[in-house]
Amino acid sequence: MRVLASMIAAVLVSGATVALAHQAPSGWDYPFYCCLDSDCSPIEAEAVQEVTGGFVVTIAPGKHPMWSSERKQPLRLEIPQDKAKPSPDGRWHLCIDDSGELLCFFAPGNDS
């Protein structure tokens, strides 16, 4: 019975770990629906241009964990204002998958 309880506990713990996201360098947790491992990262303010109705984000190769230096072209994303989440630490953060698709975007001072 003790072995069975240990196995169930191990499965529950490993299942819970899979659902957790990683932390921003400042210590807050990225939401699990945005990423699991390295999909999210702070980005430099210079990479973000505020435009009417949203933002244009340009990520040079090697400037985000999911947009490696092996990429030949920068990633350019047009992000509507309503897709921006408030940034808990006042920095810009971008979550993308390995193809460059937007998962989440965090903007400082954004009240949406």
N, C-alpha and C positions, 0 to 999 in steps of 0.2 A: 504494500500500500504506500509506503514511504517513497519507493522508486516511482510509482505512478504519479504521486503528488509532485515530485521533483520534475518529472517530465512535463507535466501540465504547466508548472510554474515557468519552466524554461521556454515553452512554446508561447506562453502569454507575454513574457518579457521580450522575447525576440520579435513577436508580432507588434508590440508597442514601440519597439525601437525603430522598426521599419516606417511607422507612421510619423515619426518625429522629423522635424526639419533641422537644419543646422543653424548656428548662431551667426549674426552679424558680428564683425570685429568689436563693436561697442557693447556686445553682450545680449542684445534682444534676439528672440527667436524669430526667424523668418517663418511665416505660416506654412503648414505642411502642404497646402494645396499649391504653393509657389515652387517648392523644391524639396529635395531630399538630401542632396550631398553638396554639389558645387554649382547648382543652377543659379544661385543668387550671389550677388557681390556688390559692394559699394562701387560707384563709378565717379569719376571726376566731374565737377561742375562744368568744365569745358566741353564735355561730351554731350551736354544737354542744351538745346535751344528751345526757349519758350516761344511758341507761335500762337496765333489766334486759334482757340479751341483745343489747345493741347501742347504737345512737345515733339520735337524731333531729336532723337538720340542717335549719335554716331559713335560706334565702338571700333576703334582701330584693332587690327589683329594683335593678339597678345594682351589686350587691356581688360579682358574678362575671362574667367576660367573656362567658360563655354565657347569662347571665340578665340581660339589659339593663334599663336604666331605663325602657324603653318597656313592660315587662311591668306588668300591673296588680296582680298578686298575688305574694306571696312563694312561693318554691319550698320545699316541705316533703318531705324524704326520710326514710324509716325504713330504717336500714341495719343489718343483722344484724352481730354481732360478727365472724363468720367472713368477712365481706366487707372488713373493715378490714385494710389493709396497714400495716406499721410505717413511720413517717415518718423519713426519713434526717436531717432537720434539726430534729426535735422540734416541728414546727408541724403544724397541721391543713391538709390539702390536699384539694380536691374536684375530680374530673374528671367533667363531664357533657356530654351532647351538646346541640344547640340546642333539643331538646324537653324538656330537663330530666331525661333518663334517666341513671341512674348508670353511669359507666364505671369509675371507681376512686375509692377513698377512703383517705386516709392519716391515721393517728392517731398522735400522739406517745405513746411508752411502750407501744405495742401489740406484744405478742410473738407474735401469730398469723401 
